[in-house]
Amino acid sequence: MAADTHHVTNQAPPLVDYDVFAADEVLTEAVERHLAPEVLEEARDELSGLGRTAGSAQVQEWGRLANENPPKLRTYDRYGNRVDEVEFHPSWHRLLGKGVSAGLTAAWTRPGGHVRRAAAFVVWPQVEAGNGCPLSMTHAAVPALRTDPVLAAEWEPRLTSMVYDWDMRPADQKAGALFGMGMTEKQGGSDVRANTTAARPLAEDGTYELTGHKWFCSAPMSDGFLVLAQAPGGLTCFLVPRVLADGSRNVFRIQRLKEKLGNRSNASAEVEFDGTWARRVGDEGRGVRTIIGMVAATRLDCALGAASLMRQAVAQAVHHCTYREAFGGRLIDKPLMRNVLADLALESEAATALAMRLAAAYDSAEVDAAGAGSESERSFLRLAVPVAKYWVTKRCTPTVVEASECLGGNGYVEESGMPRLLRESPLNSIWEGAGNVQALDVLRALQREPQALDAYLREVGRARGADHRLDGAIKDLLTELADLDGIEARARRLVERLALVLQGALLVRYAPPAVADAFCASRLGGDWGTAFGTLPHTLDLASVVERARPVS
Protein backbone atom coordinates (compact mmCIF):
# COMPACT_ATOMS: atom_id res chain seq x y z
CA MET A 1 0.00 0.00 0.00
CA ALA A 2 1.41 3.39 -0.98
CA ALA A 3 2.33 5.83 1.77
CA ASP A 4 0.08 8.84 2.35
CA THR A 5 2.16 11.80 1.12
CA HIS A 6 -0.48 14.46 1.67
CA HIS A 7 -1.34 14.10 5.35
CA VAL A 8 -1.01 17.62 6.80
CA THR A 9 0.34 17.90 10.34
CA ASN A 10 1.84 20.61 12.55
CA GLN A 11 0.11 23.48 10.79
CA ALA A 12 -1.73 26.15 12.76
CA PRO A 13 -5.46 26.32 12.02
CA PRO A 14 -6.66 29.57 10.42
CA LEU A 15 -7.45 32.39 12.82
CA VAL A 16 -11.06 32.66 11.77
CA ASP A 17 -14.61 32.68 13.15
CA TYR A 18 -13.74 34.59 16.28
CA ASP A 19 -14.68 37.94 17.82
CA VAL A 20 -11.83 40.30 16.92
CA PHE A 21 -12.94 42.80 19.56
CA ALA A 22 -13.79 40.52 22.48
CA ALA A 23 -10.64 38.44 21.93
CA ASP A 24 -8.48 41.56 22.36
CA GLU A 25 -7.90 42.23 26.08
CA VAL A 26 -6.00 45.46 25.45
CA LEU A 27 -8.74 46.97 23.30
CA THR A 28 -11.65 45.87 25.46
CA GLU A 29 -9.96 47.30 28.55
CA ALA A 30 -9.35 50.61 26.79
CA VAL A 31 -13.04 50.87 25.88
CA GLU A 32 -14.07 50.11 29.47
CA ARG A 33 -11.56 52.66 30.75
CA HIS A 34 -12.57 55.55 28.52
CA LEU A 35 -16.33 55.17 28.08
CA ALA A 36 -18.98 56.40 30.49
CA PRO A 37 -20.90 53.57 32.23
CA GLU A 38 -24.21 54.59 30.69
CA VAL A 39 -23.00 53.87 27.12
CA LEU A 40 -20.56 51.05 27.85
CA GLU A 41 -22.93 48.11 27.48
CA GLU A 42 -24.33 49.37 24.18
CA ALA A 43 -20.83 50.04 22.88
CA ARG A 44 -19.62 46.58 23.90
CA ASP A 45 -22.51 44.95 22.07
CA GLU A 46 -21.90 46.98 18.92
CA LEU A 47 -18.15 46.36 18.94
CA SER A 48 -18.56 42.68 19.62
CA GLY A 49 -20.98 42.43 16.71
CA LEU A 50 -18.45 44.14 14.47
CA GLY A 51 -15.72 41.91 15.90
CA ARG A 52 -17.62 38.75 15.03
CA THR A 53 -18.24 40.10 11.54
CA ALA A 54 -14.55 40.95 11.10
CA GLY A 55 -13.49 37.52 12.31
CA SER A 56 -15.89 35.57 10.12
CA ALA A 57 -14.62 33.45 7.24
CA GLN A 58 -16.98 35.16 4.79
CA VAL A 59 -15.85 38.70 5.57
CA GLN A 60 -12.19 37.73 5.58
CA GLU A 61 -12.79 36.36 2.09
CA TRP A 62 -14.29 39.72 1.12
CA GLY A 63 -11.06 41.34 2.26
CA ARG A 64 -8.98 39.01 0.11
CA LEU A 65 -11.15 39.55 -2.95
CA ALA A 66 -11.18 43.34 -2.57
CA ASN A 67 -7.40 43.36 -2.36
CA GLU A 68 -6.89 41.01 -5.28
CA ASN A 69 -9.37 42.89 -7.52
CA PRO A 70 -8.25 46.53 -7.31
CA PRO A 71 -10.38 49.41 -8.60
CA LYS A 72 -10.44 50.29 -12.28
CA LEU A 73 -10.72 53.71 -13.87
CA ARG A 74 -13.44 54.10 -16.50
CA THR A 75 -12.81 57.46 -18.14
CA TYR A 76 -15.44 57.23 -20.90
CA ASP A 77 -18.69 55.36 -21.36
CA ARG A 78 -19.41 53.23 -24.44
CA TYR A 79 -20.63 56.26 -26.37
CA GLY A 80 -17.56 58.39 -25.78
CA ASN A 81 -18.99 60.55 -23.00
CA ARG A 82 -16.52 61.46 -20.28
CA VAL A 83 -17.71 59.87 -17.02
CA ASP A 84 -14.56 59.59 -14.82
CA GLU A 85 -15.86 56.71 -12.73
CA VAL A 86 -14.00 54.22 -10.56
CA GLU A 87 -15.31 50.68 -10.59
CA PHE A 88 -14.86 48.48 -7.52
CA HIS A 89 -15.24 44.79 -6.84
CA PRO A 90 -18.50 43.96 -5.02
CA SER A 91 -16.48 42.93 -1.96
CA TRP A 92 -15.24 46.51 -1.63
CA HIS A 93 -18.79 47.84 -1.47
CA ARG A 94 -19.71 45.17 1.09
CA LEU A 95 -16.77 46.09 3.31
CA LEU A 96 -17.31 49.83 3.03
CA GLY A 97 -21.02 49.42 3.68
CA LYS A 98 -20.31 47.43 6.84
CA GLY A 99 -17.88 50.12 7.99
CA VAL A 100 -20.42 52.90 7.51
CA SER A 101 -23.22 50.96 9.21
CA ALA A 102 -20.88 50.25 12.16
CA GLY A 103 -20.61 53.98 12.86
CA LEU A 104 -17.12 54.58 11.51
CA THR A 105 -18.27 57.96 10.17
CA ALA A 106 -20.66 58.79 13.00
CA ALA A 107 -18.37 59.66 15.92
CA TRP A 108 -19.39 63.33 16.09
CA THR A 109 -23.05 62.61 16.79
CA ARG A 110 -22.95 59.93 19.50
CA PRO A 111 -22.00 59.97 23.21
CA GLY A 112 -18.51 58.58 23.60
CA GLY A 113 -18.46 58.54 19.83
CA HIS A 114 -14.74 58.95 19.31
CA VAL A 115 -13.75 56.11 21.64
CA ARG A 116 -16.39 53.83 20.14
CA ARG A 117 -15.31 54.71 16.64
CA ALA A 118 -11.61 54.38 17.46
CA ALA A 119 -12.13 50.86 18.81
CA ALA A 120 -14.08 49.99 15.67
CA PHE A 121 -11.29 51.51 13.57
CA VAL A 122 -8.83 49.15 15.27
CA VAL A 123 -11.11 46.16 14.64
CA TRP A 124 -12.41 46.73 11.10
CA PRO A 125 -9.21 47.41 9.08
CA GLN A 126 -7.85 44.07 10.31
CA VAL A 127 -10.06 42.57 7.58
CA GLU A 128 -8.82 44.86 4.81
CA ALA A 129 -7.26 48.24 5.50
CA GLY A 130 -8.07 49.85 2.16
CA ASN A 131 -11.63 50.84 3.04
CA GLY A 132 -10.29 52.76 6.03
CA CYS A 133 -9.35 55.69 3.77
CA PRO A 134 -12.86 56.84 2.71
CA LEU A 135 -14.15 56.11 6.23
CA SER A 136 -11.40 58.29 7.67
CA MET A 137 -11.82 61.13 5.16
CA THR A 138 -15.57 61.25 5.71
CA HIS A 139 -15.21 61.25 9.50
CA ALA A 140 -12.48 63.89 9.43
CA ALA A 141 -14.30 66.32 7.12
CA VAL A 142 -16.79 67.26 9.84
CA PRO A 143 -14.60 69.64 11.90
CA ALA A 144 -13.53 71.49 8.75
CA LEU A 145 -17.12 71.91 7.57
CA ARG A 146 -18.13 73.22 10.99
CA THR A 147 -16.22 76.42 10.25
CA ASP A 148 -19.20 77.23 8.01
CA PRO A 149 -22.46 76.59 9.92
CA VAL A 150 -24.56 76.62 6.75
CA LEU A 151 -22.42 74.00 5.04
CA ALA A 152 -22.23 71.94 8.22
CA ALA A 153 -26.00 71.91 8.57
CA GLU A 154 -26.32 70.71 4.99
CA TRP A 155 -23.56 68.12 4.87
CA GLU A 156 -22.94 66.83 8.39
CA PRO A 157 -26.12 64.68 8.57
CA ARG A 158 -25.09 63.00 5.32
CA LEU A 159 -21.52 62.36 6.43
CA THR A 160 -22.48 60.99 9.84
CA SER A 161 -25.24 58.80 8.39
CA MET A 162 -24.88 55.07 9.01
CA VAL A 163 -26.25 54.28 5.55
CA TYR A 164 -23.89 53.51 2.67
CA ASP A 165 -25.31 54.92 -0.57
CA TRP A 166 -22.75 54.61 -3.34
CA ASP A 167 -24.80 55.67 -6.38
CA MET A 168 -23.59 58.81 -8.11
CA ARG A 169 -26.47 61.24 -7.53
CA PRO A 170 -26.84 64.73 -6.07
CA ALA A 171 -26.00 64.52 -2.38
CA ASP A 172 -29.38 65.91 -1.30
CA GLN A 173 -31.00 62.84 -2.85
CA LYS A 174 -28.86 60.35 -0.91
CA ALA A 175 -29.27 58.67 2.48
CA GLY A 176 -25.57 59.04 3.20
CA ALA A 177 -22.48 60.57 1.65
CA LEU A 178 -18.71 60.06 1.64
CA PHE A 179 -15.94 62.64 1.44
CA GLY A 180 -12.45 62.71 0.02
CA MET A 181 -9.63 65.25 0.12
CA GLY A 182 -7.29 66.92 -2.37
CA MET A 183 -4.44 68.93 -0.88
CA THR A 184 -1.13 67.94 -2.42
CA GLU A 185 0.16 68.92 -5.85
CA LYS A 186 3.11 67.59 -7.78
CA GLN A 187 5.23 70.70 -7.30
CA GLY A 188 4.52 71.05 -3.58
CA GLY A 189 3.80 67.80 -1.80
CA SER A 190 3.51 68.54 1.92
CA ASP A 191 4.23 72.22 1.23
CA VAL A 192 0.59 72.99 0.46
CA ARG A 193 1.24 76.74 0.40
CA ALA A 194 3.03 76.11 -2.91
CA ASN A 195 -0.27 74.99 -4.47
CA THR A 196 -1.05 76.51 -7.85
CA THR A 197 -4.68 75.42 -8.35
CA ALA A 198 -6.55 78.67 -8.98
CA ALA A 199 -9.98 79.64 -7.66
CA ARG A 200 -11.91 82.34 -9.55
CA PRO A 201 -14.95 83.86 -7.80
CA LEU A 202 -18.31 83.45 -9.50
CA ALA A 203 -21.31 85.74 -9.32
CA GLU A 204 -23.02 83.82 -6.51
CA ASP A 205 -21.47 84.68 -3.16
CA GLY A 206 -19.13 81.99 -1.86
CA THR A 207 -18.93 80.07 -5.15
CA TYR A 208 -15.88 79.70 -7.37
CA GLU A 209 -14.54 77.77 -10.33
CA LEU A 210 -11.30 75.87 -9.90
CA THR A 211 -8.56 75.22 -12.42
CA GLY A 212 -5.60 73.03 -11.57
CA HIS A 213 -4.23 69.57 -10.87
CA LYS A 214 -4.09 67.49 -7.67
CA TRP A 215 -1.29 64.93 -7.46
CA PHE A 216 -3.05 62.90 -4.75
CA CYS A 217 -6.80 62.85 -4.33
CA SER A 218 -8.10 60.46 -1.71
CA ALA A 219 -11.21 58.37 -2.36
CA PRO A 220 -12.10 59.78 -5.82
CA MET A 221 -15.47 57.99 -5.87
CA SER A 222 -16.75 60.16 -3.01
CA ASP A 223 -19.70 62.56 -3.07
CA GLY A 224 -17.65 65.60 -2.11
CA PHE A 225 -14.09 66.73 -1.55
CA LEU A 226 -12.29 69.30 0.52
CA VAL A 227 -9.53 70.86 -1.57
CA LEU A 228 -7.10 73.74 -1.28
CA ALA A 229 -6.74 76.37 -4.01
CA GLN A 230 -5.41 79.89 -4.44
CA ALA A 231 -8.24 82.42 -4.27
CA PRO A 232 -7.68 86.19 -4.68
CA GLY A 233 -7.22 86.42 -0.91
CA GLY A 234 -4.73 83.53 -0.70
CA LEU A 235 -4.83 79.78 -0.07
CA THR A 236 -8.42 78.80 0.67
CA CYS A 237 -10.41 75.66 1.46
CA PHE A 238 -13.22 74.62 -0.90
CA LEU A 239 -15.94 71.99 -1.05
CA VAL A 240 -16.13 70.32 -4.47
CA PRO A 241 -19.28 68.20 -5.00
CA ARG A 242 -18.93 65.26 -7.36
CA VAL A 243 -22.46 65.75 -8.74
CA LEU A 244 -24.11 69.17 -8.96
CA ALA A 245 -27.57 69.96 -7.63
CA ASP A 246 -29.15 69.72 -11.11
CA GLY A 247 -27.84 66.15 -11.51
CA SER A 248 -25.02 67.00 -13.90
CA ARG A 249 -21.45 65.83 -13.25
CA ASN A 250 -19.06 68.42 -11.91
CA VAL A 251 -15.79 68.72 -13.85
CA PHE A 252 -13.66 66.17 -12.01
CA ARG A 253 -11.26 64.60 -14.49
CA ILE A 254 -9.51 61.55 -13.11
CA GLN A 255 -6.20 61.34 -14.96
CA ARG A 256 -5.09 58.02 -13.50
CA LEU A 257 -5.23 55.83 -10.43
CA LYS A 258 -2.00 55.42 -8.50
CA GLU A 259 -0.22 52.06 -8.55
CA LYS A 260 0.62 51.74 -4.86
CA LEU A 261 2.80 49.41 -2.83
CA GLY A 262 -0.16 48.42 -0.68
CA ASN A 263 -3.65 49.73 0.02
CA ARG A 264 -4.53 48.32 -3.36
CA SER A 265 -8.25 47.88 -2.79
CA ASN A 266 -8.57 51.65 -2.32
CA ALA A 267 -8.40 54.14 -5.17
CA SER A 268 -6.00 57.09 -4.98
CA ALA A 269 -6.05 59.38 -7.99
CA GLU A 270 -4.62 62.30 -9.85
CA VAL A 271 -7.44 64.67 -10.75
CA GLU A 272 -7.75 67.77 -12.87
CA PHE A 273 -10.09 70.71 -12.31
CA ASP A 274 -11.07 72.79 -15.32
CA GLY A 275 -13.87 75.20 -14.54
CA THR A 276 -14.90 72.98 -11.62
CA TRP A 277 -17.66 74.41 -9.44
CA ALA A 278 -16.76 74.80 -5.75
CA ARG A 279 -18.09 76.36 -2.58
CA ARG A 280 -15.76 78.22 -0.24
CA VAL A 281 -15.31 76.78 3.26
CA GLY A 282 -14.13 79.41 5.73
CA ASP A 283 -12.55 82.71 4.79
CA GLU A 284 -10.26 83.38 1.86
CA GLY A 285 -6.60 83.06 2.76
CA ARG A 286 -7.31 80.78 5.74
CA GLY A 287 -7.35 77.45 3.94
CA VAL A 288 -4.77 75.72 6.11
CA ARG A 289 -6.44 76.86 9.33
CA THR A 290 -9.82 75.69 7.99
CA ILE A 291 -8.69 72.25 6.92
CA ILE A 292 -6.36 71.61 9.89
CA GLY A 293 -9.19 70.00 11.88
CA MET A 294 -9.56 67.43 9.13
CA VAL A 295 -5.81 66.85 9.03
CA ALA A 296 -5.61 66.33 12.81
CA ALA A 297 -8.45 63.79 12.74
CA THR A 298 -6.91 61.85 9.87
CA ARG A 299 -3.54 61.85 11.64
CA LEU A 300 -5.13 60.18 14.63
CA ASP A 301 -6.65 57.68 12.23
CA CYS A 302 -3.15 56.96 10.91
CA ALA A 303 -2.10 56.01 14.44
CA LEU A 304 -5.25 53.91 14.88
CA GLY A 305 -4.73 52.27 11.50
CA ALA A 306 -1.13 51.39 12.36
CA ALA A 307 -2.27 50.01 15.72
CA SER A 308 -4.86 47.92 13.88
CA LEU A 309 -2.24 46.40 11.59
CA MET A 310 -0.01 45.66 14.57
CA ARG A 311 -2.88 44.03 16.49
CA GLN A 312 -3.59 41.69 13.57
CA ALA A 313 0.08 40.91 12.85
CA VAL A 314 0.83 40.09 16.49
CA ALA A 315 -2.39 38.09 16.84
CA GLN A 316 -1.40 35.99 13.83
CA ALA A 317 2.12 35.46 15.19
CA VAL A 318 0.96 34.42 18.66
CA HIS A 319 -1.78 32.22 17.20
CA HIS A 320 0.70 30.46 14.91
CA CYS A 321 3.21 29.86 17.69
CA THR A 322 0.46 28.53 19.97
CA TYR A 323 -0.11 25.60 17.59
CA ARG A 324 3.18 25.16 15.78
CA GLU A 325 5.65 22.68 17.30
CA ALA A 326 9.41 22.51 16.79
CA PHE A 327 12.28 20.83 18.60
CA GLY A 328 10.02 18.92 20.94
CA GLY A 329 7.52 21.55 22.01
CA ARG A 330 5.24 24.43 21.08
CA LEU A 331 6.96 27.51 19.71
CA ILE A 332 5.15 29.73 22.19
CA ASP A 333 6.83 27.86 25.06
CA LYS A 334 10.35 28.28 23.71
CA PRO A 335 12.17 30.99 25.73
CA LEU A 336 13.61 32.83 22.73
CA MET A 337 10.37 32.82 20.74
CA ARG A 338 8.50 33.91 23.87
CA ASN A 339 10.87 36.87 24.14
CA VAL A 340 10.15 37.88 20.54
CA LEU A 341 6.39 37.55 20.96
CA ALA A 342 6.41 39.48 24.24
CA ASP A 343 8.42 42.29 22.66
CA LEU A 344 5.97 42.50 19.76
CA ALA A 345 3.04 42.45 22.17
CA LEU A 346 4.52 45.36 24.13
CA GLU A 347 4.88 47.44 20.98
CA SER A 348 1.32 46.72 19.92
CA GLU A 349 -0.19 47.35 23.34
CA ALA A 350 1.64 50.64 23.77
CA ALA A 351 0.43 51.80 20.34
CA THR A 352 -3.16 50.84 21.09
CA ALA A 353 -3.21 52.40 24.55
CA LEU A 354 -1.87 55.69 23.19
CA ALA A 355 -4.25 55.87 20.22
CA MET A 356 -7.28 55.09 22.39
CA ARG A 357 -6.24 57.73 24.95
CA LEU A 358 -6.23 60.31 22.15
CA ALA A 359 -9.68 59.21 21.03
CA ALA A 360 -10.90 59.76 24.60
CA ALA A 361 -9.34 63.23 24.51
CA TYR A 362 -11.39 63.99 21.39
CA ASP A 363 -14.56 63.09 23.26
CA SER A 364 -13.59 65.33 26.17
CA ALA A 365 -12.54 68.16 23.87
CA GLU A 366 -15.93 67.99 22.17
CA VAL A 367 -18.04 68.20 25.31
CA ASP A 368 -17.51 67.74 29.05
CA ALA A 369 -19.91 67.54 31.98
CA ALA A 370 -20.38 71.31 32.01
CA GLY A 371 -21.43 71.27 28.38
CA ALA A 372 -18.24 72.81 26.98
CA GLY A 373 -15.21 71.17 25.42
CA SER A 374 -12.17 70.66 27.62
CA GLU A 375 -9.48 73.20 26.73
CA SER A 376 -6.86 71.09 28.48
CA GLU A 377 -7.69 68.08 26.33
CA ARG A 378 -7.58 70.21 23.18
CA SER A 379 -4.12 71.40 24.19
CA PHE A 380 -3.06 67.83 24.91
CA LEU A 381 -4.21 66.73 21.46
CA ARG A 382 -2.29 69.55 19.78
CA LEU A 383 0.99 67.97 20.89
CA ALA A 384 0.08 64.32 21.38
CA VAL A 385 -1.51 63.74 17.96
CA PRO A 386 1.62 64.51 15.88
CA VAL A 387 3.74 62.69 18.49
CA ALA A 388 1.58 59.58 18.19
CA LYS A 389 1.27 59.86 14.42
CA TYR A 390 5.06 60.00 14.13
CA TRP A 391 5.97 57.21 16.51
CA VAL A 392 3.17 54.66 16.27
CA THR A 393 3.23 54.65 12.48
CA LYS A 394 7.04 54.37 12.46
CA ARG A 395 6.87 51.27 14.67
CA CYS A 396 4.30 49.52 12.49
CA THR A 397 6.56 48.19 9.73
CA PRO A 398 9.27 46.61 11.94
CA THR A 399 6.53 45.07 14.07
CA VAL A 400 4.79 43.50 11.07
CA VAL A 401 8.11 42.29 9.62
CA GLU A 402 9.07 40.53 12.85
CA ALA A 403 5.58 39.08 13.30
CA SER A 404 5.78 37.67 9.77
CA GLU A 405 9.10 36.04 10.61
CA CYS A 406 7.43 34.23 13.52
CA LEU A 407 5.51 32.26 10.89
CA GLY A 408 8.72 31.36 9.08
CA GLY A 409 8.34 30.71 5.37
CA ASN A 410 4.57 30.55 5.82
CA GLY A 411 4.61 34.25 6.66
CA TYR A 412 6.21 35.05 3.31
CA VAL A 413 3.40 33.38 1.37
CA GLU A 414 0.42 35.42 0.22
CA GLU A 415 -2.12 32.93 1.55
CA SER A 416 -1.05 33.70 5.11
CA GLY A 417 -2.20 37.32 4.77
CA MET A 418 1.04 38.59 6.27
CA PRO A 419 2.45 40.02 3.00
CA ARG A 420 -0.70 42.14 2.64
CA LEU A 421 -0.17 43.52 6.15
CA LEU A 422 3.47 44.18 5.34
CA ARG A 423 2.70 46.10 2.14
CA GLU A 424 0.18 48.16 4.06
CA SER A 425 2.46 48.86 7.02
CA PRO A 426 4.42 51.93 5.71
CA LEU A 427 1.30 53.73 4.52
CA ASN A 428 0.21 55.44 7.72
CA SER A 429 3.67 56.88 8.27
CA ILE A 430 3.67 58.48 4.82
CA TRP A 431 0.07 59.70 4.45
CA GLU A 432 -1.16 62.88 6.12
CA GLY A 433 2.39 64.17 6.57
CA ALA A 434 5.45 61.93 6.72
CA GLY A 435 7.84 61.68 9.66
CA ASN A 436 9.66 64.98 9.24
CA VAL A 437 6.39 66.87 8.83
CA GLN A 438 5.13 65.45 12.12
CA ALA A 439 8.38 66.17 13.94
CA LEU A 440 8.39 69.78 12.75
CA ASP A 441 4.75 70.14 13.75
CA VAL A 442 5.67 69.01 17.26
CA LEU A 443 8.35 71.73 17.36
CA ARG A 444 5.79 74.33 16.28
CA ALA A 445 3.45 73.26 19.05
CA LEU A 446 6.24 73.44 21.63
CA GLN A 447 7.37 76.87 20.48
CA ARG A 448 4.00 78.54 19.86
CA GLU A 449 1.57 76.82 22.21
CA PRO A 450 3.13 76.34 25.66
CA GLN A 451 -0.21 75.13 27.01
CA ALA A 452 0.20 72.02 24.84
CA LEU A 453 3.38 71.03 26.65
CA ASP A 454 1.73 71.83 29.98
CA ALA A 455 -1.14 69.46 29.16
CA TYR A 456 1.30 66.75 28.07
CA LEU A 457 3.33 67.05 31.27
CA ARG A 458 0.17 66.89 33.37
CA GLU A 459 -0.77 63.68 31.60
CA VAL A 460 2.57 61.92 32.12
CA GLY A 461 2.83 63.40 35.62
CA ARG A 462 -0.17 61.33 36.70
CA ALA A 463 2.08 58.26 36.61
CA ARG A 464 5.03 59.81 38.43
CA GLY A 465 6.36 57.85 41.39
CA ALA A 466 5.03 54.50 40.17
CA ASP A 467 8.19 53.38 38.34
CA HIS A 468 11.72 54.73 38.81
CA ARG A 469 12.58 54.19 35.14
CA LEU A 470 9.63 56.28 34.03
CA ASP A 471 10.57 58.97 36.54
CA GLY A 472 14.10 59.02 35.15
CA ALA A 473 12.82 59.25 31.57
CA ILE A 474 10.59 62.20 32.47
CA LYS A 475 13.54 63.96 34.07
CA ASP A 476 15.74 63.35 31.00
CA LEU A 477 12.95 64.61 28.74
CA LEU A 478 12.65 67.86 30.69
CA THR A 479 16.40 68.34 30.36
CA GLU A 480 16.19 67.84 26.61
CA LEU A 481 13.26 70.22 26.29
CA ALA A 482 15.27 72.91 28.05
CA ASP A 483 18.04 72.70 25.44
CA LEU A 484 17.05 74.41 22.19
CA ASP A 485 20.45 74.15 20.50
CA GLY A 486 20.10 72.37 17.15
CA ILE A 487 16.50 71.57 17.96
CA GLU A 488 15.36 71.00 14.36
CA ALA A 489 18.11 68.51 13.55
CA ARG A 490 17.28 66.45 16.63
CA ALA A 491 13.51 66.81 16.37
CA ARG A 492 12.98 63.11 15.63
CA ARG A 493 14.90 62.10 18.72
CA LEU A 494 12.84 64.48 20.84
CA VAL A 495 9.52 63.27 19.42
CA GLU A 496 10.54 59.66 20.01
CA ARG A 497 11.22 60.47 23.67
CA LEU A 498 7.90 62.28 24.00
CA ALA A 499 6.10 59.24 22.59
CA LEU A 500 7.89 56.65 24.73
CA VAL A 501 7.41 58.60 27.94
CA LEU A 502 3.70 59.04 27.19
CA GLN A 503 3.27 55.37 26.32
CA GLY A 504 5.16 54.36 29.45
CA ALA A 505 2.99 56.59 31.62
CA LEU A 506 -0.19 55.09 30.17
CA LEU A 507 1.01 51.51 30.65
CA VAL A 508 2.17 52.17 34.21
CA ARG A 509 -1.27 53.51 35.03
CA TYR A 510 -3.44 51.02 33.17
CA ALA A 511 -1.61 47.87 32.04
CA PRO A 512 -0.89 44.76 34.15
CA PRO A 513 2.38 44.98 36.12
CA ALA A 514 4.14 42.49 33.84
CA VAL A 515 3.45 44.67 30.78
CA ALA A 516 4.39 47.97 32.43
CA ASP A 517 7.55 46.45 33.94
CA ALA A 518 8.71 45.05 30.59
CA PHE A 519 7.99 48.30 28.75
CA CYS A 520 9.79 50.47 31.28
CA ALA A 521 12.77 48.12 31.51
CA SER A 522 13.25 48.02 27.75
CA ARG A 523 11.96 51.27 26.22
CA LEU A 524 12.75 53.59 29.15
CA GLY A 525 15.36 51.78 31.25
CA GLY A 526 17.75 50.97 28.42
CA ASP A 527 17.80 47.18 28.94
CA TRP A 528 16.92 46.43 25.34
CA GLY A 529 18.72 45.52 22.13
CA THR A 530 18.24 46.85 18.62
CA ALA A 531 15.93 44.05 17.45
CA PHE A 532 12.75 42.51 18.80
CA GLY A 533 13.32 39.62 21.18
CA THR A 534 15.95 41.33 23.33
CA LEU A 535 13.92 41.91 26.50
CA PRO A 536 15.54 41.11 29.88
CA HIS A 537 15.04 37.38 30.45
CA THR A 538 14.08 37.91 34.11
CA LEU A 539 10.74 39.52 33.22
CA ASP A 540 7.37 37.77 33.29
CA LEU A 541 7.25 37.34 29.53
CA ALA A 542 4.76 34.46 29.55
CA SER A 543 2.07 36.75 31.01
CA VAL A 544 2.78 39.41 28.38
CA VAL A 545 2.41 36.86 25.56
CA GLU A 546 -0.72 35.27 26.99
CA ARG A 547 -2.37 38.69 27.14
CA ALA A 548 -1.78 39.09 23.40
CA ARG A 549 -3.17 35.67 22.44
CA PRO A 550 -6.52 35.92 20.61
CA VAL A 551 -9.02 33.42 21.97
CA SER A 552 -10.85 32.15 18.90
Secondary structure by P-SEA (a helix, b strand, c coil): ccccccccccccccccccccccccaaaaaaaaacccccaaaaaaaaaaaaaaaaacaaaaaaaaaaaacccccccccccccccbbbbbcaaaaaaaaaaaaacccccccccaaaaaaaaaaaccccccccaaaaaaaaaaccccccccaaaaaaccccccccccccccccccccccbbbbbbccccccccccccccbbbbbccccccccccccccccccccccbbbbbbbcccccbbbbbbccccccccccccccccccccccccbbbbbbbbccbbbbbccccccccccaaaaaaaaaaaaaaaaaaaaaaaaaaaaaaaaccccccccccccaaaaaaaaaaaaaaaaaaaaaaaaaaaaaaaaccccccccaaaaaaaacaaaaaaaccccaaaaaaaaaaaaacccccccccaaaaaaaaccccccccccaaaaaaaaaaaaaccaaaaaaaaaaaaccccccaaaaaaaaaaaaaaacccccccaaaaaaaaaaaaaaaaaaaacccaaaaaaaaaccccccccccccccccccaaaaaaaaacccc
